[in-house]
Amino acid sequence: MALPAGLRALRHRDFRLFWSGQLVSLIGTWMQSVGQSWLVLELTDSPFRLGLIGALQFGPILLFSFVAGAISDRVIKRRMLLGTQTALMLQAFTLSALVWSGHVRFWHVAVLAALYGCVTTLDMPARQSYIAHLVPRPDLMNAIALNSAVFNGARVVGPAAAGLLIARYGTAAAFLLNGASFLAVIGALAMVRTEGEPPPRRGLGMRAEILEGVRYAVGTTRIALVLGLLLSVSLFVVNTSVLVPLIARNVLNEGAHGFGLLMAALGVGAVIGALLVAGLAVSRPPVALVSGSALAAAALLFGLSFVRHFELAATVLMAMGFAQIVFMTSCNTTVQIMVPDELRGRIMGLYALVFAGMTPIGSLLMGTIAEHWGVGAACMVGGVMGVLLVSTLTLAWRRRRAHAGPSPPGLDAPAVP
């Protein structure tokens, strides 16, 4: 039976297995994300400490993503992912046991968040680049969009389920189910036949390989623009793990269930956006789509600072989810299609640096602003800075293109046909 064009990547057995395993596992991951944020507020009632947990969780990506990307280019990716997913499963079970025993303290959450960040630093570039091994290049954009759809579909189910679970059984249940959900992706990886072999070694050392990846990213104008936009949005706009629980608790006076519903609204918009991108037939997203969706996400964050009603907040968050996922999927697709196979792990390590590595700085910044001037001020600052930076980078890129004329071969075109 032929699949619709928007699902064409699912024709490939190994991608279908990997995608299905992630569907289950990511629901648990979002449940843990909601549970962890709520647990920190229960333990400390501090927006700054909530931001600090985000910084600890994503800080290792900021420090070590270059090295992780280079490692990803040297190892068999399926085996690496089996190791990282197992470690993340054990982290979730440990957090669940601490909460259920009644002995959990803030420092326990902080240490486990940092350990989670270290494992995720290794996992992200390997997982992102592994997708390119599971499908042929013509289906890569569709595979990335479907991967985004399952990620954000989990964001619909996970937070809503976590809100109900936390309200009835406490945060430990969310952490326990997350640990169990990793069995699905570990089982899927065990059945996948594609190993994700590294490209042939060329005798370069780790430092030389990292510098080679950086030179390629800086010298390729479209990739440099995409990474600059991604850095700006990650720093100021995509801080929902800090801002949404504060909006739910401090602005709308909602409990865990209301918080879960707000996160689910964000996820609904993201799923719609991911499915829209999955149905596009273009091989590479236009710059207008990348920068336009970034501007929309920043403007909606600014608008969120004025919202005082639950239904309106859910609507704005849904639109934000739509804009954010169109932006992120377009960025990921642009980079994955343009990068040569032998540089893929390193470039995806750089991608992880600017996407997730800026999160600790943004989390601390938003948490600090919310602590001193309120969550509305944090949304306002993030939205304004996002609009200014995205507009400036896009205008600078267009002027550079106008002055330079057509790009030399290999710089602004896909490096591999």
C-alpha positions in Angstrom: 0.0 0.0 0.0 1.4 3.3 -1.1 2.0 5.9 1.6 1.0 9.6 1.2 3.8 11.9 0.1 3.9 13.5 3.6 4.8 10.0 5.1 7.1 8.8 2.4 10.1 8.4 4.7 8.2 5.7 6.6 8.6 3.4 3.6 12.0 2.6 4.9 12.0 -0.2 7.5 14.8 1.0 9.8 13.5 4.6 9.9 10.0 3.3 10.7 11.4 1.3 13.6 13.5 4.1 14.9 10.6 6.6 14.5 8.2 4.3 16.3 10.5 3.7 19.3 11.0 7.5 19.7 7.3 8.1 19.7 6.9 6.1 22.9 10.2 7.3 24.5 9.6 11.0 23.8 6.2 10.9 25.5 8.0 9.8 28.6 10.7 12.5 28.1 8.1 15.2 28.0 6.4 13.8 31.1 9.8 14.0 32.9 10.3 17.6 31.7 7.0 18.7 33.1 7.5 16.7 36.4 11.1 18.1 36.9 9.9 21.7 36.4 7.1 21.2 38.8 9.2 19.4 41.4 11.8 22.3 41.4 9.0 24.8 42.1 7.6 22.6 44.8 11.0 22.3 46.5 12.2 25.9 46.1 9.4 28.2 44.8 12.2 30.0 42.9 12.2 31.1 39.2 16.0 31.5 39.4 16.6 27.9 40.6 14.2 26.7 37.9 16.4 28.5 35.4 19.5 27.1 37.0 18.2 23.5 36.5 17.9 24.4 32.8 21.4 25.7 32.7 22.8 22.6 34.4 20.8 20.3 32.1 22.0 22.0 28.9 25.3 23.4 30.0 27.3 20.3 28.9 26.1 20.9 25.4 27.5 24.4 25.5 30.9 23.0 26.7 31.3 19.7 24.9 29.1 19.6 21.7 32.1 20.2 19.4 33.9 17.2 20.9 30.7 15.1 20.9 30.1 15.9 17.2 33.7 14.8 16.3 33.2 11.6 18.3 29.9 10.9 16.4 31.9 11.0 13.2 34.3 8.3 14.5 31.9 5.7 16.0 29.1 3.4 15.0 26.0 5.5 15.7 23.5 2.7 16.5 25.8 1.4 19.3 26.4 4.9 20.7 22.7 5.5 20.8 22.0 2.2 22.6 24.5 3.4 25.3 23.1 6.9 25.7 19.5 5.8 25.8 20.3 3.2 28.5 22.0 5.8 30.6 19.0 8.2 30.3 16.7 5.4 31.4 18.8 4.8 34.5 18.8 8.6 35.3 14.9 8.6 35.2 14.6 5.6 37.4 17.0 7.2 40.0 15.0 10.4 40.1 11.8 8.5 40.5 13.2 6.5 43.4 14.5 9.6 45.2 11.1 11.3 45.0 9.1 8.2 46.0 11.4 7.7 49.0 10.7 11.2 50.2 14.4 12.0 50.4 14.7 14.2 47.3 16.4 17.5 47.6 17.1 20.3 45.2 20.8 19.3 44.9 19.7 15.8 43.8 17.7 17.3 41.0 20.6 19.5 40.0 23.1 16.7 39.9 20.8 14.4 37.9 20.0 17.3 35.5 23.8 17.8 34.9 24.2 14.1 34.3 21.3 14.1 31.9 23.0 17.0 30.0 26.3 15.1 29.7 24.6 12.1 28.2 22.4 14.2 25.9 25.5 16.0 24.6 26.7 12.7 23.2 23.2 11.6 22.1 22.1 14.7 20.1 24.7 14.8 17.2 24.6 11.0 16.9 20.8 10.9 16.7 20.5 13.8 14.3 23.1 12.5 11.9 21.9 8.9 12.2 18.6 9.9 10.5 20.6 10.5 7.3 21.8 6.9 7.4 18.2 5.6 7.6 16.7 7.2 4.5 18.0 8.2 1.1 18.8 11.9 0.5 15.5 12.7 -1.5 13.5 11.6 1.6 15.7 13.4 4.2 13.5 16.5 4.5 10.5 14.4 5.0 12.3 12.2 7.6 13.4 15.2 9.6 9.9 16.7 9.5 8.4 13.4 10.7 10.9 13.2 13.4 9.9 16.7 14.5 6.3 15.7 14.3 6.8 12.7 16.6 8.8 14.9 19.0 6.1 17.4 19.2 3.3 14.9 19.1 4.9 13.6 22.3 4.8 17.2 23.6 1.0 17.1 23.3 0.5 13.8 25.1 3.3 13.9 27.6 2.6 17.2 29.4 -1.1 16.6 29.5 -0.6 13.1 30.9 2.1 14.3 33.3 -0.3 17.0 34.6 -2.9 14.4 35.4 -0.4 12.0 36.9 1.3 14.6 39.1 -2.0 15.9 40.4 -3.1 12.4 41.4 0.1 10.5 42.2 2.9 13.0 42.4 6.0 13.7 40.2 7.6 10.3 40.9 5.1 8.6 38.6 6.1 10.8 35.7 9.8 9.9 36.2 9.0 6.2 36.5 7.0 6.1 33.3 9.7 8.0 31.5 12.3 5.4 32.6 10.1 2.6 31.3 9.5 4.4 28.0 13.1 4.1 27.1 12.6 0.3 26.6 10.7 1.1 23.4 13.6 3.0 21.7 16.2 0.6 23.0 14.2 -2.3 21.6 13.8 -0.5 18.3 17.5 0.2 18.0 18.2 -3.5 18.7 16.1 -4.4 15.7 17.5 -1.7 13.3 19.9 -3.2 10.7 21.6 0.1 9.8 24.7 0.6 11.9 25.5 4.2 10.9 29.1 3.4 10.1 31.6 6.4 10.4 33.1 7.7 7.2 36.7 6.6 6.4 39.3 8.3 8.6 41.7 10.7 7.0 44.4 10.8 9.7 43.3 14.1 11.2 43.4 14.6 14.9 40.3 15.6 16.9 41.3 19.3 17.0 41.9 19.4 13.2 38.6 17.7 12.6 36.7 20.2 14.8 38.3 23.2 13.0 37.5 21.7 9.6 33.8 21.6 10.6 33.9 25.2 11.9 35.5 26.5 8.8 32.9 24.8 6.6 30.0 26.2 8.7 31.4 29.8 8.7 32.4 29.7 5.0 29.0 28.4 3.8 26.8 31.5 3.8 23.4 29.9 4.2 24.5 27.6 7.0 26.2 30.5 8.7 22.9 32.4 8.6 20.8 29.5 9.8 23.2 28.9 12.7 23.1 32.6 13.6 19.3 32.7 13.5 19.1 29.5 15.6 21.5 30.9 18.2 19.3 34.1 18.6 16.0 32.2 18.8 17.5 29.6 21.3 18.9 32.3 23.5 15.8 34.6 23.7 12.7 32.8 22.4 12.7 29.1 23.1 12.7 29.1 26.9 9.3 27.4 27.4 10.6 25.1 30.2 11.2 28.1 32.3 8.4 30.5 31.2 5.4 28.3 30.8 5.4 26.9 34.4 5.8 30.4 35.7 2.9 31.7 33.6 0.8 28.8 34.7 1.6 29.2 38.4 2.2 32.9 38.9 0.1 34.6 36.2 -2.9 32.2 35.6 -2.9 30.7 39.1 -3.1 27.2 37.7 -1.9 23.9 39.2 0.0 21.0 37.6 -2.9 20.0 35.3 -3.2 23.5 33.9 0.5 23.6 33.3 0.3 20.3 31.4 -2.5 21.6 29.2 -0.6 24.7 28.3 2.4 22.6 27.3 0.1 20.4 25.3 -1.3 23.5 23.5 2.3 24.4 22.6 2.7 20.8 21.3 -0.5 20.8 19.2 0.7 23.9 17.3 4.1 22.2 16.8 2.6 19.0 15.4 0.5 21.0 12.9 3.7 22.9 11.8 5.8 19.7 11.5 3.1 18.0 9.4 2.9 21.0 7.2 6.7 21.0 6.6 6.6 17.2 6.1 4.2 17.7 3.2 6.4 20.2 1.4 8.0 18.9 -1.8 10.9 21.4 -1.7 14.4 20.0 -1.2 15.6 22.9 0.8 13.5 25.5 2.7 13.7 29.1 1.4 15.4 31.7 3.7 12.1 33.5 3.9 10.5 30.5 5.6 13.3 30.2 8.1 13.5 33.9 9.1 9.7 34.5 8.8 8.9 31.7 11.2 11.6 32.9 13.6 10.1 36.5 13.6 6.6 35.1 14.2 7.8 33.0 17.2 9.5 36.1 18.7 6.5 38.4 18.2 4.2 35.8 19.8 6.4 35.6 22.8 6.2 39.4 23.1 2.4 39.2 22.9 2.4 36.5 25.6 3.6 39.1 28.1 0.1 40.8 28.0 -2.0 37.6 28.4 -3.9 37.1 31.6 -6.5 34.5 30.6 -6.0 30.7 30.3 -7.8 30.2 26.9 -5.9 33.1 25.3 -2.6 31.8 26.7 -3.3 28.4 25.3 -4.1 29.9 21.9 -0.9 32.0 21.8 1.2 29.1 22.9 -0.3 26.9 20.1 0.6 29.6 17.5 4.1 29.8 19.1 4.5 26.0 18.8 3.6 26.2 15.2 6.1 29.0 14.4 8.9 27.4 16.5 8.7 24.0 14.8 8.5 25.4 11.3 11.6 27.4 12.1 13.5 24.5 13.8 12.6 21.9 11.1 13.6 24.3 8.4 16.9 25.0 10.1 17.6 21.3 10.6 16.7 20.4 7.0 18.8 23.1 5.5 21.9 22.0 7.4 21.4 18.3 6.9 20.8 18.6 3.1 23.8 20.9 2.6 26.4 19.3 4.7 28.8 16.6 3.3 28.5 13.2 4.8 32.1 13.2 6.2 31.3 16.4 8.2 27.8 15.5 9.3 28.5 14.6 12.9 30.7 17.7 13.5 28.2 20.1 11.9 25.4 18.5 13.9 27.5 19.0 17.0 27.8 22.7 16.1 24.1 22.7 15.5 23.5 21.2 19.0 25.8 23.9 20.4 23.7 26.8 19.1 20.3 25.1 19.4 20.6 23.5 22.9 23.9 25.0 24.1 22.4 28.5 24.3 19.5 27.2 26.4 21.4 27.4 29.8 22.3 31.0 29.2 18.7 31.8 28.0 17.2 29.8 31.0 19.3 31.7 33.5 18.6 35.0 31.8 14.8 34.5 31.6 14.7 33.0 35.2 16.7 36.0 36.5 14.4 38.6 34.8 11.3 36.7 36.0 12.7 36.6 39.5 13.2 40.3 39.8 10.7 41.9 37.4 8.1 39.2 36.7 7.4 36.7 34.0 5.7 39.3 31.8 9.0 41.3 31.6 10.9 38.1 30.7 8.5 37.4 27.8 8.7 41.0 26.6 12.6 41.1 26.7 12.8 37.7 24.9 10.4 38.7 22.2 12.0 42.1 21.5 15.5 40.8 21.4 14.4 37.9 19.2 12.8 40.3 16.6 15.8 42.6 16.6 18.4 39.9 16.2 16.5 37.9 13.5 15.8 41.0 11.5 19.4 42.2 11.7 20.9 38.9 10.7 18.5 38.4 7.8 19.1 41.9 6.4 22.9 41.5 6.8 22.7 38.2 4.9 20.6 39.7 2.1 23.0 42.7 1.7 26.0 40.3 1.6 24.3 38.3 -1.1 23.5 41.4 -3.1 27.1 42.7 -3.0 28.7 39.3 -3.5 26.5 38.2 -6.4 26.1 34.4 -7.1 27.8 32.2 -4.6 30.9 30.2 -5.7 30.3 26.5 -6.3 30.3 24.6 -3.1 29.6 27.5 -0.8 25.9 28.1 -0.9 24.8 24.9 -2.7 24.5 21.4 -1.3 28.0 20.0 -1.0 26.8 16.5 -2.1 24.4 16.2 -5.1 
